[in-house]
Amino acid sequence: MTPAQPLSLHIVVYPGFKALEAVGPLSVFHYANVHLVRRGRSEGYAVAVAAQARGTVRSDTLMALEATEALGDGLGGQGGVLPDTALLVGARDIEGALAASPAIVDWARAAGPRVRRMVALCSGSFFLAAAGLLDGRRAATHWGVAARLQALHPAVAVDPDAIYVRDGHLWTSAGVTAGIDLALALVEEDYGHALALEVARDMVMYLKRPGGQSQFSVQLASQATAHRGMQDVQAWALEHLSEPLTLQVLAGRAAMSERHFRRVFAQETGRTPSAFIESARLEAARRLLESEAALPLKTVAARVGLGSEQALRHLFLRHLGIPPQAYRERFGD
C-alpha cells in the first residue's frame, strides 16, 4: 500500500563516513520525490541527515554534510527524533569509526527495534552488529571487511558475496554502488516498480541487481587479471560464450599447451578455466532472464553456450537453488 504521508528517512553519518555511500541513496530518494511531484502527488520522502549532534560532519573526501537531526538516545528523547527508516553509512576505517562514535552503537541498539526499517550500507553493518541487532541474522557488507565482521561477530551469518540482504526489518548492503541498489529496492517497496524504474533511468542504472547477486562480476574479475595473455583469453571467451569453449580452444588462443594454460590460468585468476566459463555463462544467462522476458529458455541456453534447456536448469539449480523460470519471474523486468 502506498504511504499516505511522506516517510521520514534519516541518513546517519559520523566523521569519516564514505561520502558516496551517503550521497548515492540521497539522490535516489530525491529523484523519487521529483517523479512523485511530476505525477501530481506529494513528495514521498522527508529526508534528513542525522548525526550524534547537529552541525557539519566531514566525510572521507573534501565533502561534508550538514546534520539537521540529532540522534539523541534512540528513544525519541533528548532532541532525537526516530524516523520511519534509518540508513547508517560505512567508513573506510570502520573500526576506528566504531571506537570514535560509540554513541551510534548505543543509538542503534535502542532505535533498532523501534524503527520500521534499519539499514546499514557497506561497513555500516559493523554498527548494527556491535549493537547486537544482527545476531542470528544474515547480513551483507563490503567483501573487503566481511571476514573481519564475521570474526568479530560470529553470531552473524555474514554473506560476503551478496549485493544486499534483507532479514526482517534489517537491511544491509555491500559497498558504495550496492547502497544505491538497496535504496532503489526501498523505493520499489514503498511506491512500486514503476517509480523505482523511473529513478533508475534518471541515474542511468539498472532498476535492480538482485540482492543475492554476486558482488563480483565475471567481466570485472577478468579485467583485474594481471597476466595480459589471460586477460585476452577471458575477454575473447566472454564475447564467444555461444561457441564451444573447451580447454583445447582456450589454450590455443593463448598459444600454450593445455597443461601449461590450466596452471597459469588458475595461478592468475584463482579458478580453473572450466569454472570461469561456467560462471560467465551463468552471469550471461541471468542478464538475459532479467531483461528479455519473451526469450524462450532454449534460446537463452543457446546464446550462452549451453547445450539444452535442461543444462540451463541444472546450472541454475546448482548455483542459485532455483530454476531459470523462477529466477525470471522474480527478477525480470
C-alpha atoms as a printed R data frame, in Angstrom:
    type eleno elety resid chain resno      x       y       z
1   ATOM     1    CA   MET     A     1  0.000   0.000   0.000
2   ATOM     2    CA   THR     A     2  1.346   3.428  -0.957
3   ATOM     3    CA   PRO     A     3  2.117   5.574   2.123
4   ATOM     4    CA   ALA     A     4 -0.367   8.389   2.699
5   ATOM     5    CA   GLN     A     5  2.251  10.692   4.234
6   ATOM     6    CA   PRO     A     6  5.920  11.296   3.396
7   ATOM     7    CA   LEU     A     7  8.146   8.707   5.015
8   ATOM     8    CA   SER     A     8 10.770  10.163   7.332
9   ATOM     9    CA   LEU     A     9 14.214   8.909   6.392
10  ATOM    10    CA   HIS     A    10 17.484   9.687   8.168
11  ATOM    11    CA   ILE     A    11 20.923   9.241   6.628
12  ATOM    12    CA   VAL     A    12 23.142   8.647   9.676
13  ATOM    13    CA   VAL     A    13 26.699   9.969   9.361
14  ATOM    14    CA   TYR     A    14 29.749  10.494  11.567
15  ATOM    15    CA   PRO     A    15 33.265  11.873  10.985
16  ATOM    16    CA   GLY     A    16 34.994   9.943   8.209
17  ATOM    17    CA   PHE     A    17 31.867   8.439   6.652
18  ATOM    18    CA   LYS     A    18 32.051   7.409   2.991
19  ATOM    19    CA   ALA     A    19 30.674  10.342   1.021
20  ATOM    20    CA   LEU     A    20 29.362   8.390  -1.963
21  ATOM    21    CA   GLU     A    21 27.501   5.948   0.261
22  ATOM    22    CA   ALA     A    22 25.528   8.844   1.689
23  ATOM    23    CA   VAL     A    23 25.060  10.902  -1.458
24  ATOM    24    CA   GLY     A    24 24.081   7.973  -3.707
25  ATOM    25    CA   PRO     A    25 20.996   6.973  -1.686
26  ATOM    26    CA   LEU     A    26 20.200  10.649  -1.038
27  ATOM    27    CA   SER     A    27 19.992  11.091  -4.802
28  ATOM    28    CA   VAL     A    28 17.705   8.065  -5.161
29  ATOM    29    CA   PHE     A    29 15.201   9.471  -2.675
30  ATOM    30    CA   HIS     A    30 15.476  12.959  -4.182
31  ATOM    31    CA   TYR     A    31 14.644  11.669  -7.662
32  ATOM    32    CA   ALA     A    32 11.772   9.635  -6.206
33  ATOM    33    CA   ASN     A    33 10.318  12.850  -4.781
34  ATOM    34    CA   VAL     A    34 10.780  14.639  -8.117
35  ATOM    35    CA   HIS     A    35  8.874  11.966 -10.014
36  ATOM    36    CA   LEU     A    36  6.089  11.796  -7.452
37  ATOM    37    CA   VAL     A    37  5.581  15.570  -7.720
38  ATOM    38    CA   ARG     A    38  5.518  15.286 -11.520
39  ATOM    39    CA   ARG     A    39  2.669  12.821 -11.105
40  ATOM    40    CA   GLY     A    40  0.773  15.431  -9.134
41  ATOM    41    CA   ARG     A    41  1.406  13.789  -5.785
42  ATOM    42    CA   SER     A    42  3.167  14.898  -2.628
43  ATOM    43    CA   GLU     A    43  6.803  14.090  -2.016
44  ATOM    44    CA   GLY     A    44  7.233  10.554  -0.715
45  ATOM    45    CA   TYR     A    45 10.277  11.044   1.500
46  ATOM    46    CA   ALA     A    46 11.185  13.583   4.146
47  ATOM    47    CA   VAL     A    47 14.948  13.062   4.088
48  ATOM    48    CA   ALA     A    48 17.348  14.447   6.674
49  ATOM    49    CA   VAL     A    49 20.976  13.927   7.620
50  ATOM    50    CA   ALA     A    50 21.392  12.800  11.237
51  ATOM    51    CA   ALA     A    51 24.472  12.612  13.463
52  ATOM    52    CA   GLN     A    52 25.361  12.497  17.130
53  ATOM    53    CA   ALA     A    53 24.939  16.272  17.182
54  ATOM    54    CA   ARG     A    54 23.628  18.799  14.687
55  ATOM    55    CA   GLY     A    55 26.202  20.536  12.551
56  ATOM    56    CA   THR     A    56 28.770  19.909   9.830
57  ATOM    57    CA   VAL     A    57 30.149  16.366   9.537
58  ATOM    58    CA   ARG     A    58 33.226  15.746   7.390
59  ATOM    59    CA   SER     A    59 33.368  12.702   5.130
60  ATOM    60    CA   ASP     A    60 36.345  10.722   3.848
61  ATOM    61    CA   THR     A    61 36.651  13.232   0.983
62  ATOM    62    CA   LEU     A    62 36.542  17.022   0.700
63  ATOM    63    CA   MET     A    63 32.766  16.789   1.034
64  ATOM    64    CA   ALA     A    64 30.887  17.456   4.260
65  ATOM    65    CA   LEU     A    65 27.184  17.121   5.085
66  ATOM    66    CA   GLU     A    66 25.091  19.277   7.394
67  ATOM    67    CA   ALA     A    67 23.318  17.187  10.012
68  ATOM    68    CA   THR     A    68 19.966  18.776  10.838
69  ATOM    69    CA   GLU     A    69 18.851  15.979  13.177
70  ATOM    70    CA   ALA     A    70 20.499  14.752  16.373
71  ATOM    71    CA   LEU     A    71 20.273  11.063  17.143
72  ATOM    72    CA   GLY     A    72 19.511  11.547  20.824
73  ATOM    73    CA   ASP     A    73 19.068   8.409  22.905
74  ATOM    74    CA   GLY     A    74 17.371   6.343  20.237
75  ATOM    75    CA   LEU     A    75 14.040   6.578  22.012
76  ATOM    76    CA   GLY     A    76 12.964   9.863  20.510
77  ATOM    77    CA   GLY     A    77 14.118  11.859  23.531
78  ATOM    78    CA   GLN     A    78 16.914  14.333  24.242
79  ATOM    79    CA   GLY     A    79 16.424  16.056  20.910
80  ATOM    80    CA   GLY     A    80 16.375  12.825  18.895
81  ATOM    81    CA   VAL     A    81 13.520  12.028  16.519
82  ATOM    82    CA   LEU     A    82 13.014   8.468  15.366
83  ATOM    83    CA   PRO     A    83 12.467   8.161  11.612
84  ATOM    84    CA   ASP     A    84 10.499   5.604   9.696
85  ATOM    85    CA   THR     A    85 13.755   4.397   8.090
86  ATOM    86    CA   ALA     A    86 17.360   4.938   9.163
87  ATOM    87    CA   LEU     A    87 20.379   4.349   6.906
88  ATOM    88    CA   LEU     A    88 23.808   4.092   8.543
89  ATOM    89    CA   VAL     A    89 26.623   4.607   6.063
90  ATOM    90    CA   GLY     A    90 30.020   2.920   6.171
91  ATOM    91    CA   ALA     A    91 33.579   4.144   6.608
92  ATOM    92    CA   ARG     A    92 36.977   3.205   5.238
93  ATOM    93    CA   ASP     A    93 38.317   2.793   8.772
94  ATOM    94    CA   ILE     A    94 35.211   1.247  10.270
95  ATOM    95    CA   GLU     A    95 36.854   0.009  13.451
96  ATOM    96    CA   GLY     A    96 38.278   3.477  14.051
97  ATOM    97    CA   ALA     A    97 34.802   4.918  13.459
98  ATOM    98    CA   LEU     A    98 33.293   2.483  15.948
99  ATOM    99    CA   ALA     A    99 35.846   3.491  18.567
100 ATOM   100    CA   ALA     A   100 35.289   7.197  17.898
101 ATOM   101    CA   SER     A   101 31.475   7.039  17.759
102 ATOM   102    CA   PRO     A   102 30.242   4.544  20.402
103 ATOM   103    CA   ALA     A   103 27.087   6.624  20.842
104 ATOM   104    CA   ILE     A   104 25.921   5.467  17.396
105 ATOM   105    CA   VAL     A   105 26.090   1.848  18.552
106 ATOM   106    CA   ASP     A   106 24.052   2.751  21.640
107 ATOM   107    CA   TRP     A   107 21.556   4.620  19.488
108 ATOM   108    CA   ALA     A   108 21.233   1.710  17.039
109 ATOM   109    CA   ARG     A   109 20.661  -0.720  19.927
110 ATOM   110    CA   ALA     A   110 17.819   1.425  21.284
111 ATOM   111    CA   ALA     A   111 16.333   2.585  17.992
112 ATOM   112    CA   GLY     A   112 16.692  -0.655  16.007
113 ATOM   113    CA   PRO     A   113 13.585  -2.379  17.380
114 ATOM   114    CA   ARG     A   114 11.528   0.832  17.142
115 ATOM   115    CA   VAL     A   115 12.025   1.985  13.563
116 ATOM   116    CA   ARG     A   116 10.211   0.305  10.664
117 ATOM   117    CA   ARG     A   117 13.445  -0.260   8.757
118 ATOM   118    CA   MET     A   118 17.026  -0.150   9.934
119 ATOM   119    CA   VAL     A   119 19.521  -0.117   7.081
120 ATOM   120    CA   ALA     A   120 23.315  -0.392   7.120
121 ATOM   121    CA   LEU     A   121 25.304   0.392   3.992
122 ATOM   122    CA   CYS     A   122 28.660  -1.305   3.412
123 ATOM   123    CA   SER     A   123 30.714  -1.406   6.623
124 ATOM   124    CA   GLY     A   124 27.892   0.391   8.422
125 ATOM   125    CA   SER     A   125 26.818  -3.169   9.237
126 ATOM   126    CA   PHE     A   126 29.522  -3.130  11.942
127 ATOM   127    CA   PHE     A   127 27.403  -0.661  13.938
128 ATOM   128    CA   LEU     A   128 24.358  -2.930  13.793
129 ATOM   129    CA   ALA     A   129 26.465  -5.978  14.654
130 ATOM   130    CA   ALA     A   130 28.068  -4.188  17.611
131 ATOM   131    CA   ALA     A   131 24.572  -3.285  18.802
132 ATOM   132    CA   GLY     A   132 23.579  -6.962  18.715
133 ATOM   133    CA   LEU     A   133 20.909  -6.393  16.094
134 ATOM   134    CA   LEU     A   134 22.393  -8.829  13.579
135 ATOM   135    CA   ASP     A   135 22.849 -11.804  15.910
136 ATOM   136    CA   GLY     A   136 21.249 -14.844  14.336
137 ATOM   137    CA   ARG     A   137 20.567 -12.959  11.101
138 ATOM   138    CA   ARG     A   138 22.038 -12.828   7.608
139 ATOM   139    CA   ALA     A   139 23.935  -9.685   6.696
140 ATOM   140    CA   ALA     A   140 25.920  -8.247   3.814
141 ATOM   141    CA   THR     A   141 28.893  -5.923   3.895
142 ATOM   142    CA   HIS     A   142 31.785  -4.961   1.658
143 ATOM   143    CA   TRP     A   143 33.727  -8.052   0.625
144 ATOM   144    CA   GLY     A   144 36.950  -6.482   1.909
145 ATOM   145    CA   VAL     A   145 35.751  -6.436   5.536
146 ATOM   146    CA   ALA     A   146 33.401  -9.441   5.505
147 ATOM   147    CA   ALA     A   147 35.915 -11.760   7.155
148 ATOM   148    CA   ARG     A   148 36.616  -9.185   9.870
149 ATOM   149    CA   LEU     A   149 32.889  -8.718  10.563
150 ATOM   150    CA   GLN     A   150 32.466 -12.488  10.855
151 ATOM   151    CA   ALA     A   151 35.466 -12.814  13.171
152 ATOM   152    CA   LEU     A   152 34.258 -10.044  15.470
153 ATOM   153    CA   HIS     A   153 30.636 -11.212  15.448
154 ATOM   154    CA   PRO     A   154 30.418 -14.984  14.963
155 ATOM   155    CA   ALA     A   155 26.679 -14.965  15.720
156 ATOM   156    CA   VAL     A   156 26.066 -13.049  12.465
157 ATOM   157    CA   ALA     A   157 25.600 -15.040   9.240
158 ATOM   158    CA   VAL     A   158 27.784 -12.821   7.044
159 ATOM   159    CA   ASP     A   159 27.217 -13.208   3.307
160 ATOM   160    CA   PRO     A   160 30.457 -11.909   1.752
161 ATOM   161    CA   ASP     A   161 29.107 -12.038  -1.780
162 ATOM   162    CA   ALA     A   162 25.583 -10.560  -1.725
163 ATOM   163    CA   ILE     A   163 24.778  -7.119  -3.123
164 ATOM   164    CA   TYR     A   164 22.317  -6.596  -0.293
165 ATOM   165    CA   VAL     A   165 20.405  -8.679   2.226
166 ATOM   166    CA   ARG     A   166 17.033  -8.161   3.847
167 ATOM   167    CA   ASP     A   167 16.372 -10.050   7.071
168 ATOM   168    CA   GLY     A   168 13.132  -8.893   8.619
169 ATOM   169    CA   HIS     A   169 13.214  -5.128   9.072
170 ATOM   170    CA   LEU     A   170 17.030  -5.062   8.883
171 ATOM   171    CA   TRP     A   171 18.685  -4.356   5.529
172 ATOM   172    CA   THR     A   172 22.428  -4.477   4.859
173 ATOM   173    CA   SER     A   173 24.407  -3.934   1.669
174 ATOM   174    CA   ALA     A   174 27.794  -4.268   0.068
175 ATOM   175    CA   GLY     A   175 29.874  -1.194  -0.747
176 ATOM   176    CA   VAL     A   176 29.136   2.121  -2.448
177 ATOM   177    CA   THR     A   177 27.019   1.413  -5.553
178 ATOM   178    CA   ALA     A   178 25.295  -1.511  -3.813
179 ATOM   179    CA   GLY     A   179 23.838   1.082  -1.457
180 ATOM   180    CA   ILE     A   180 22.130   2.632  -4.473
181 ATOM   181    CA   ASP     A   181 20.727  -0.785  -5.426
182 ATOM   182    CA   LEU     A   182 19.366  -1.132  -1.913
183 ATOM   183    CA   ALA     A   183 17.876   2.386  -1.982
184 ATOM   184    CA   LEU     A   184 16.096   1.558  -5.244
185 ATOM   185    CA   ALA     A   185 14.715  -1.576  -3.602
186 ATOM   186    CA   LEU     A   186 13.346   0.575  -0.758
187 ATOM   187    CA   VAL     A   187 11.656   2.909  -3.250
188 ATOM   188    CA   GLU     A   188 10.151  -0.078  -5.042
189 ATOM   189    CA   GLU     A   189  8.824  -1.470  -1.759
190 ATOM   190    CA   ASP     A   190  7.349   1.896  -0.761
191 ATOM   191    CA   TYR     A   191  5.979   3.250  -4.052
192 ATOM   192    CA   GLY     A   192  6.127   0.470  -6.625
193 ATOM   193    CA   HIS     A   193  8.128  -0.852  -9.522
194 ATOM   194    CA   ALA     A   194  7.267   1.954 -11.967
195 ATOM   195    CA   LEU     A   195  8.631   4.737  -9.750
196 ATOM   196    CA   ALA     A   196 11.803   2.817  -8.966
197 ATOM   197    CA   LEU     A   197 12.312   2.263 -12.690
198 ATOM   198    CA   GLU     A   198 11.953   5.990 -13.419
199 ATOM   199    CA   VAL     A   199 14.529   6.796 -10.741
200 ATOM   200    CA   ALA     A   200 16.923   4.171 -12.091
201 ATOM   201    CA   ARG     A   201 16.613   5.611 -15.589
202 ATOM   202    CA   ASP     A   202 17.395   9.098 -14.278
203 ATOM   203    CA   MET     A   203 20.542   7.704 -12.686
204 ATOM   204    CA   VAL     A   204 21.412   5.605 -15.769
205 ATOM   205    CA   MET     A   205 21.302   2.401 -13.753
206 ATOM   206    CA   TYR     A   206 19.671  -0.989 -13.921
207 ATOM   207    CA   LEU     A   207 16.490  -0.924 -11.873
208 ATOM   208    CA   LYS     A   208 17.897  -3.561  -9.624
209 ATOM   209    CA   ARG     A   209 20.652  -6.021  -9.278
210 ATOM   210    CA   PRO     A   210 19.026  -8.836  -7.294
211 ATOM   211    CA   GLY     A   211 20.031  -8.711  -3.655
212 ATOM   212    CA   GLY     A   212 21.531 -12.178  -3.866
213 ATOM   213    CA   GLN     A   213 23.615 -11.323  -6.909
214 ATOM   214    CA   SER     A   214 27.358 -11.554  -6.546
215 ATOM   215    CA   GLN     A   215 29.478  -8.506  -5.674
216 ATOM   216    CA   PHE     A   216 31.910  -9.767  -8.299
217 ATOM   217    CA   SER     A   217 31.022  -9.725 -11.997
218 ATOM   218    CA   VAL     A   218 32.915 -12.083 -14.255
219 ATOM   219    CA   GLN     A   219 33.839  -9.154 -16.504
220 ATOM   220    CA   LEU     A   220 35.286  -7.150 -13.605
221 ATOM   221    CA   ALA     A   221 37.256 -10.114 -12.337
222 ATOM   222    CA   SER     A   222 38.707 -10.745 -15.788
223 ATOM   223    CA   GLN     A   223 39.857  -7.135 -16.082
224 ATOM   224    CA   ALA     A   224 41.684  -7.460 -12.766
225 ATOM   225    CA   THR     A   225 43.866 -10.298 -14.034
226 ATOM   226    CA   ALA     A   226 47.480  -9.146 -14.213
227 ATOM   227    CA   HIS     A   227 48.627 -11.542 -16.949
228 ATOM   228    CA   ARG     A   228 47.909  -9.904 -20.312
229 ATOM   229    CA   GLY     A   229 47.552 -13.242 -22.093
230 ATOM   230    CA   MET     A   230 44.967 -14.440 -19.570
231 ATOM   231    CA   GLN     A   231 43.143 -11.106 -19.888
232 ATOM   232    CA   ASP     A   232 42.923 -11.552 -23.638
233 ATOM   233    CA   VAL     A   233 41.663 -15.119 -23.398
234 ATOM   234    CA   GLN     A   234 38.986 -14.178 -20.867
235 ATOM   235    CA   ALA     A   235 37.854 -11.170 -22.892
236 ATOM   236    CA   TRP     A   236 37.645 -13.299 -26.042
237 ATOM   237    CA   ALA     A   237 35.727 -16.040 -24.236
238 ATOM   238    CA   LEU     A   238 33.189 -13.554 -22.880
239 ATOM   239    CA   GLU     A   239 32.491 -12.448 -26.459
240 ATOM   240    CA   HIS     A   240 32.092 -16.046 -27.698
241 ATOM   241    CA   LEU     A   241 30.079 -17.764 -24.973
242 ATOM   242    CA   SER     A   242 27.738 -19.344 -27.511
243 ATOM   243    CA   GLU     A   243 30.632 -21.305 -29.004
244 ATOM   244    CA   PRO     A   244 32.298 -24.478 -27.674
245 ATOM   245    CA   LEU     A   245 34.915 -23.229 -25.211
246 ATOM   246    CA   THR     A   246 36.934 -26.311 -24.438
247 ATOM   247    CA   LEU     A   247 40.289 -26.291 -22.703
248 ATOM   248    CA   GLN     A   248 41.856 -27.016 -26.084
249 ATOM   249    CA   VAL     A   249 40.221 -23.940 -27.640
250 ATOM   250    CA   LEU     A   250 41.209 -21.628 -24.788
251 ATOM   251    CA   ALA     A   251 44.774 -22.901 -24.617
252 ATOM   252    CA   GLY     A   252 45.046 -22.453 -28.372
253 ATOM   253    CA   ARG     A   253 44.013 -18.791 -28.038
254 ATOM   254    CA   ALA     A   254 46.849 -18.328 -25.547
255 ATOM   255    CA   ALA     A   255 49.307 -20.301 -27.694
256 ATOM   256    CA   MET     A   256 50.016 -22.615 -24.771
257 ATOM   257    CA   SER     A   257 49.791 -26.315 -24.103
258 ATOM   258    CA   GLU     A   258 46.626 -27.314 -22.268
259 ATOM   259    CA   ARG     A   259 48.556 -28.302 -19.146
260 ATOM   260    CA   HIS     A   260 50.542 -25.068 -19.021
261 ATOM   261    CA   PHE     A   261 47.470 -22.945 -19.761
262 ATOM   262    CA   ARG     A   262 45.457 -24.598 -16.992
263 ATOM   263    CA   ARG     A   263 48.260 -23.972 -14.497
264 ATOM   264    CA   VAL     A   264 48.821 -20.316 -15.480
265 ATOM   265    CA   PHE     A   265 45.098 -19.578 -15.644
266 ATOM   266    CA   ALA     A   266 44.487 -20.962 -12.154
267 ATOM   267    CA   GLN     A   267 47.531 -19.126 -10.795
268 ATOM   268    CA   GLU     A   268 46.413 -15.789 -12.257
269 ATOM   269    CA   THR     A   269 42.660 -15.990 -11.655
270 ATOM   270    CA   GLY     A   270 42.246 -18.282  -8.676
271 ATOM   271    CA   ARG     A   271 39.928 -20.619 -10.561
272 ATOM   272    CA   THR     A   272 40.052 -23.252 -13.257
273 ATOM   273    CA   PRO     A   273 39.217 -22.397 -16.894
274 ATOM   274    CA   SER     A   274 36.062 -24.507 -16.700
275 ATOM   275    CA   ALA     A   275 34.893 -22.724 -13.538
276 ATOM   276    CA   PHE     A   276 35.437 -19.357 -15.237
277 ATOM   277    CA   ILE     A   277 33.404 -20.383 -18.291
278 ATOM   278    CA   GLU     A   278 30.599 -21.767 -16.136
279 ATOM   279    CA   SER     A   279 30.424 -18.539 -14.090
280 ATOM   280    CA   ALA     A   280 30.443 -16.447 -17.263
281 ATOM   281    CA   ARG     A   281 27.611 -18.472 -18.782
282 ATOM   282    CA   LEU     A   282 25.574 -18.247 -15.589
283 ATOM   283    CA   GLU     A   283 26.028 -14.480 -15.393
284 ATOM   284    CA   ALA     A   284 25.138 -14.027 -19.068
285 ATOM   285    CA   ALA     A   285 22.037 -16.195 -18.653
286 ATOM   286    CA   ARG     A   286 20.962 -14.185 -15.613
287 ATOM   287    CA   ARG     A   287 21.233 -10.932 -17.565
288 ATOM   288    CA   LEU     A   288 19.118 -12.362 -20.395
289 ATOM   289    CA   LEU     A   289 16.449 -13.619 -17.999
290 ATOM   290    CA   GLU     A   290 16.337 -10.252 -16.231
291 ATOM   291    CA   SER     A   291 15.990  -8.211 -19.437
292 ATOM   292    CA   GLU     A   292 14.395 -10.456 -22.106
293 ATOM   293    CA   ALA     A   293 11.024 -11.569 -20.796
294 ATOM   294    CA   ALA     A   294  9.878 -13.168 -24.068
295 ATOM   295    CA   LEU     A   295 13.073 -15.037 -24.874
296 ATOM   296    CA   PRO     A   296 12.484 -18.819 -24.740
297 ATOM   297    CA   LEU     A   297 14.646 -20.677 -22.260
298 ATOM   298    CA   LYS     A   298 16.101 -22.856 -25.001
299 ATOM   299    CA   THR     A   299 17.235 -19.676 -26.787
300 ATOM   300    CA   VAL     A   300 18.802 -18.362 -23.580
301 ATOM   301    CA   ALA     A   301 20.636 -21.665 -23.230
302 ATOM   302    CA   ALA     A   302 21.896 -21.499 -26.821
303 ATOM   303    CA   ARG     A   303 23.088 -17.905 -26.531
304 ATOM   304    CA   VAL     A   304 25.262 -18.670 -23.527
305 ATOM   305    CA   GLY     A   305 26.692 -21.878 -24.952
306 ATOM   306    CA   LEU     A   306 24.705 -24.457 -23.008
307 ATOM   307    CA   GLY     A   307 23.535 -27.427 -24.980
308 ATOM   308    CA   SER     A   308 19.945 -27.506 -23.839
309 ATOM   309    CA   GLU     A   309 17.261 -26.023 -21.640
310 ATOM   310    CA   GLN     A   310 17.922 -28.901 -19.241
311 ATOM   311    CA   ALA     A   311 21.579 -27.894 -18.956
312 ATOM   312    CA   LEU     A   312 20.468 -24.322 -18.183
313 ATOM   313    CA   ARG     A   313 18.152 -25.612 -15.479
314 ATOM   314    CA   HIS     A   314 20.872 -27.724 -13.905
315 ATOM   315    CA   LEU     A   315 23.261 -24.740 -13.896
316 ATOM   316    CA   PHE     A   316 20.757 -22.511 -12.086
317 ATOM   317    CA   LEU     A   317 19.774 -25.161  -9.571
318 ATOM   318    CA   ARG     A   318 23.403 -25.936  -8.785
319 ATOM   319    CA   HIS     A   319 24.463 -22.320  -8.234
320 ATOM   320    CA   LEU     A   320 21.296 -20.469  -7.221
321 ATOM   321    CA   GLY     A   321 18.970 -23.168  -5.938
322 ATOM   322    CA   ILE     A   322 16.096 -22.131  -8.221
323 ATOM   323    CA   PRO     A   323 15.221 -22.982 -11.845
324 ATOM   324    CA   PRO     A   324 15.681 -20.314 -14.549
325 ATOM   325    CA   GLN     A   325 11.955 -19.668 -14.976
326 ATOM   326    CA   ALA     A   326 11.562 -18.927 -11.269
327 ATOM   327    CA   TYR     A   327 14.576 -16.612 -11.457
328 ATOM   328    CA   ARG     A   328 12.968 -14.737 -14.374
329 ATOM   329    CA   GLU     A   329  9.649 -14.392 -12.545
330 ATOM   330    CA   ARG     A   330 11.400 -12.968  -9.509
331 ATOM   331    CA   PHE     A   331 13.959 -10.681 -11.094
332 ATOM   332    CA   GLY     A   332 12.802  -9.977 -14.639
333 ATOM   333    CA   ASP     A   333 11.665  -6.510 -15.706
